[in-house]
Amino acid sequence: MKTRRNSFYYYQMLIPGFIFLIIFHIVPMFGIVIAFEKFIPAKGIFASKWIGFDNFTYMFQLPDSRQVFMNTVIIATMKIIAGLIVPVIFALALNEVRLTWFKKSIQTIVYLPHFLSWVIMSGIVINIFAYDGIVNAFLGFLGIQPTMFMASNFWFRPILVLTDVWKEFGFSTIIYLAAMTGINPTLYEAAIMDGASRRRQLFHVTLPGLSTTIFLMTILSLGNVLNAGFDQVFNLYNPLVYSTGDILDTYVFRTGLVDMQYGLATAVGLLKSVISFILIVISYKLAEKFANYRIF
């Protein structure tokens, strides 16, 4: 009886979360009906003309659709790869530092950008890569002509990936450092007894101990293949880099709220959500099969 009473208190704590979920995530899903209508705001959802899959057909006929889809996949994939490699390397390097105060200081410094919004980060990034910014000043010092990085289709994607890694790799590093604490110390002691150097301990003890975590993070990131980061791209891009920087989320925003093609924008967003849901289910199944990871 006492256990049931305690469980009841825990269930009560879920109520605010459920209310938030229902109001801001479940109820708005009714709006996906717009994807199948020729939506006119003055008539509303119920009086607008039902046109079936015409918005989806029109979406696939647009020349921008394929480009936007490819931009999204390329940018998201580059971010996923860089976001996996950099934190692992940094965590391995940081784990070798023996000065505790220095190690904690570095960990705190690299973690700080995670708390800054992309509105602030974009202002910093634009100033750094501006025509008269720090990067071009350094290139000018080396005798290299300045470049308009933020207006260059060649440089825009690398800048997106670089700045995304800068902002988030500190947070991801914590995950790998925490995983390292779970490695059995006797493995290191046995390696030392066998005469293994620090480098061999790294490759034969630490990395194998991290392999499950790395594999799990890789599989779970598959669900984000179509999430290239609206906040970042929206605050950094401009019409000059639409051909390489325009992604599904920014395309939906521009089509829906700027061009007022509400039906088309909803159709694009709905298709993205369906594909993302399928990818998340697949990644969860793979994580369960290969890394023994389960939520439910």
N, C-alpha and C positions, 0 to 999 in steps of 0.2 A: 504493500500500500504506500509506504514511504517513497519507494522507488518511482511509483506511478505519479505521486504528487510532485516529485522533483522533475520528472520528465515533462509534466504539464507546464512547469515554469519555463523550461527550455523551449517548449513549443510556442509559448506566448512571446518569447523573444523573436520568433520568426515572423510574427504578424506584420511589423513595420516593413520588413523586407518584401513580404508578399504583396502588401498594399502598393509599395513603390513599383514592384514588377508588373502588377496588373494595370496601374494607371499609366505608366510611361512605356510599357513594352507590349502588353497584351491588347489593350484597348486601341492604340494607334495602328495595330495590324489590320483593323477594319479598313484602313485607307488603301490597302492594296487593291481594292475594287477599282480604284481610279485607273489602274493599269489596263483594265478591260473596257474603259469608257472613253468617249470623246468629252473629257471633263471640261465643263464651263463653270467657273466659280459662282457666277450669278445664279445658276440653276441648282448647284449643289450635287452631292453624290447620287441622290435618289432620282433626280430629274434629268441628269445628263444622259446622253445617248449611249447605249450599250453597243460596242463594236467588236467584241470578242478579242481575237489575237492580233488585230490590225496593228496595234502599237508595237507588238513584238516583231511582226513582219517588217514594219517600217524601220525598226531599230536595226535589223540585220541588213537592210538595204543601204543604210547610211554609210558613206565611206569612212566617217570618223569612228564608227563602232569598233572595227577591227583594230584600228590604230590605238584607241583608248584601252581596249582589252589587252593588247600586247604590251603597251606601256605599263599597265598594272601588274601583269605577270612578271615582266622583266625587272621592274623596280622592286617588287615584293621579294622575288627570288634572290636578287642581289643583297637585299637587306637581311634575309634569313641566313644566307651563307656567311656574310660578314658578321652578323650578330651571333653566330655560333662559334666561328673561329677565333675572333678577337677576345671574347671573355675567357675562353679556355686557355689561350696562350698567356693572357694577363694573369689569370688565377694561378697557373703553374709558376710563372715568374714571381708573383707576390708570395707564393707559398715558400719560396726559397729564401726570402728575406728573413734574417734572424733577429733584427732589431724590432721589437714589438711596437714601440712608439712610432717608428717610421712606417711600419707596415699599416698600422691603424690610421695614421695621418693620410697616407696615400689612398687607402680604401675610402676614407671619408671624402677626400677631394674628388675622386672620380665618381662617387655616388651622387654628389650634389646636383649635377645637371638634370638628373632624373626628376627633380622636384620643380624644375622650371617649365613653364608652358611653352608651346611652340610660338606663341605671340612674342614672347621675350627672346626665345632662342633665335627666331627668324631675324629679329632686329640685329642681334649680334652677328649672325652669319652673313647677312647682307652687308653690314659694315666691313666685315673681314674681307669678303670677296668683291667689294665694290671696286670701281675703276681706280679710285684713289685710296683704296683700302690697304691693309697691312700686307696682304699677299702680293699685290701689284707693286707696292713700295719695295718689297724684298726682291721681286723679280727685276725691278728697275735698277736696284743696287748691283745685281748680277749682269746688267746690260741686256736684259730681255725685255721686249716690248710688252706693255701692259695688255691684259686681256679682259674683255667684258664677260666674266665667268657666269654671272646670273642671267645673261642673255644668250649664252652659248648652248646650243643643243648637244654639243659634244661633252661639255663639262657639267651640265645640269644633273644628270643621273649620278655621276660619281660624287657630286657635292651632297645630293640627297642621302646617299648611302653613308658617306663619311660623317655627316652631321648627325644622322640617326644613331650610328655606332657611338659617336662621342657622347650623345645624350644618355644612351641606355646600357652601355657595356659595363658600367660600374654596378648597376643593379643585377645584371646577369652574373657578374663575377661572384657576387655573394652566394649564389646558388651553388656554384662549383666549389667555392671555398668551404661551404657547409658540407658538401659531399665528401671533400677530402678528410674532414674530421671523422667521417664514418669508416675510413680505411683502417683496418686492424693494425695497430702499432707493431705487433709481433712480426708482421711481414717486413717492415723496415729493419727490425732487429736481425731477422734471419738474413736479409740482404747484406747488412753490414758485416755479419759473421762470415758471409761468403766472400767478403772483400769487394762488394759492389760500391762503385763511386756514386757521388750525388747524381751524376747524369744517368747512370744505369738504374738507380733507384727511381728516378723520374720516369724513365721509359718502361721499366719492368714492374713497378709497383703502383706509382701514382696514376699513370695514364690508364692501365687496366682497371684500377679501382674506380676511375671516373667514366669508364666506357658506357656503363648502363645509363648514367645520368645524361651523358652526351647524346646517346641514342634516343632516350626518351624525349629530350628537348627538341631533337631533330624531327621526330615523328609528330609531336604536338604542333610544331610550327607549320606543318603542311596545311593546317586549317586556315592559315593566314595568307595563303598564296594570292588571294584577291583583295587583301587588306594592305594597300601600299602606304597608308598613312595620310588621311585627309588633312588633318591639322597642319602637318609639316608642308605638304605640297601646296595647299591653299595659301599659306602665308609666304611661300618662297617663289612660286611660279609667276609667270607673266605671259602675255600673248605670244611673245617671241619664242617661247620654249614649249608651246602647246604640243608640237609634234612629238616630243620626247618626254614631256613631263605631265601631260594631261592623263589623269587616271579615272577609273569608274566613278569614284566618289565625287571628285571635282566636276566631272562631266554631268553627273546627276544634279549637282547643285546649280551649275550654270544653265543647264537645259530647263530645269524646273523653275527656279526662282528668278533667273535673269531673262531667259527666252519665253518663260511662261508656258512651256509645253509639258504640262503636269502629267498627262497620261504617259508620254514617252519616258519622262524622268522616272516615274514610278515603275514602269516596265523594266528599265535598266536596273534599278535598285532591287526589284523583286528577283530578276534573273541572277544577279550577283548573290543575293541572300540564299537562293536555292542551291547554287553551286557551292557556296561556302559551307552550307549545312551538310552537304554530301561529303565535302572534304574533311570536315570536322568528325563526322561519323567514321569515315575511313581511317583517319589518323588515330582516333580513339581505339578502334578495333586493332590496329597495328600495335599501338602501345600496350594494349592488353595482352596481345599474343607474344610480342618479342621482349617486352620489359616488365611484364606482370603488373601493369599499372591499371588500377580500377578506381573509379570514383563511387560507383554504385555497386 
